[in-house]
Amino acid sequence: MSVKAKYYDAIVAPIITEKATILSEHNQVIFEVPVKATKPEIKEAVEQLFKVTVEAVNTIRQKGKTKKFRGHTGRRKDIKKAIVTLKDGDTIDIASGL
């Protein structure tokens, strides 16, 4: 496994919602990360992939909802979100991709 692949495994996808857009005004970006990812792994991956300085990483574990579809009960997957606070002056343009 290459070094760059390790960083891509630590970040699943950016989360683009209304709340995430509001947080981006305060130098914060939200990513979906694997449930087993740790804060130091997330910090290193963001710094290496986007060439920015990370000040803090806060994580949230969101339990999957139980939903019904055509009479069958199912469950959405559990996800973990990482709110990454960047140093003043650093930005990540989510729309451009990597």
C-alpha positions in Angstrom: 0.0 0.0 0.0 1.5 3.3 -1.0 1.7 6.3 1.4 -0.9 8.3 -0.6 -3.4 5.4 -0.6 -3.2 5.4 3.2 -4.3 9.0 3.3 -7.2 8.3 0.9 -8.4 5.5 3.2 -8.6 8.0 6.1 -11.0 10.3 4.4 -14.1 8.8 2.7 -15.8 12.0 1.3 -16.5 15.6 2.1 -19.9 16.4 3.6 -21.6 19.3 1.8 -24.7 20.5 3.7 -26.1 23.9 4.7 -24.4 23.6 8.1 -21.1 22.6 6.5 -21.3 25.7 4.3 -21.8 27.9 7.3 -18.8 26.3 9.1 -16.6 26.9 6.1 -16.9 30.6 6.8 -15.1 29.8 10.1 -12.2 27.8 8.5 -13.8 24.5 9.2 -14.5 21.6 6.8 -16.5 18.4 7.4 -15.5 15.0 6.1 -17.0 11.5 6.4 -14.3 9.2 7.8 -14.1 5.5 8.6 -15.5 4.6 12.0 -12.1 3.3 13.1 -10.2 6.4 12.0 -8.4 8.3 14.8 -8.0 12.1 15.1 -4.2 12.0 14.5 -4.7 9.9 11.3 -7.4 12.3 10.1 -5.2 15.3 10.8 -2.2 13.8 9.0 -4.3 12.8 6.0 -5.9 16.3 5.5 -2.5 18.0 5.9 -0.8 15.7 3.3 -3.6 15.6 0.8 -4.6 19.3 0.8 -1.3 20.9 1.9 -2.9 22.9 4.7 -2.2 23.2 8.4 -4.8 21.6 10.7 -5.4 23.2 14.1 -8.0 20.8 15.5 -10.0 17.7 14.7 -13.4 17.0 16.3 -15.3 13.8 15.6 -18.9 12.8 15.8 -20.3 9.2 15.6 -23.7 9.2 14.0 -25.8 6.0 14.5 -27.7 4.8 11.5 -31.5 5.3 11.4 -33.9 2.4 11.3 -36.1 2.8 8.2 -38.9 0.8 6.5 -38.9 0.1 2.8 -41.7 -1.8 1.2 -42.7 -3.4 4.5 -39.2 -4.5 5.4 -37.2 -2.9 8.3 -33.7 -2.0 7.5 -31.0 0.1 9.0 -28.7 2.7 7.5 -25.0 2.4 8.3 -23.3 4.2 11.2 -21.0 7.0 10.0 -18.3 9.1 11.6 -17.8 12.7 10.8 -14.7 14.8 11.3 -14.9 18.6 11.7 -11.5 19.8 10.7 -10.5 23.3 11.8 -7.8 24.9 9.6 -5.2 27.6 10.4 -6.3 31.2 9.4 -5.5 31.8 5.8 -5.7 28.1 4.7 -8.7 26.9 2.7 -9.9 23.7 1.1 -12.0 24.0 -2.1 -14.2 20.9 -1.9 -15.8 21.6 -5.3 -12.6 21.1 -7.2 -11.8 17.6 -5.8 -8.3 16.0 -5.7 
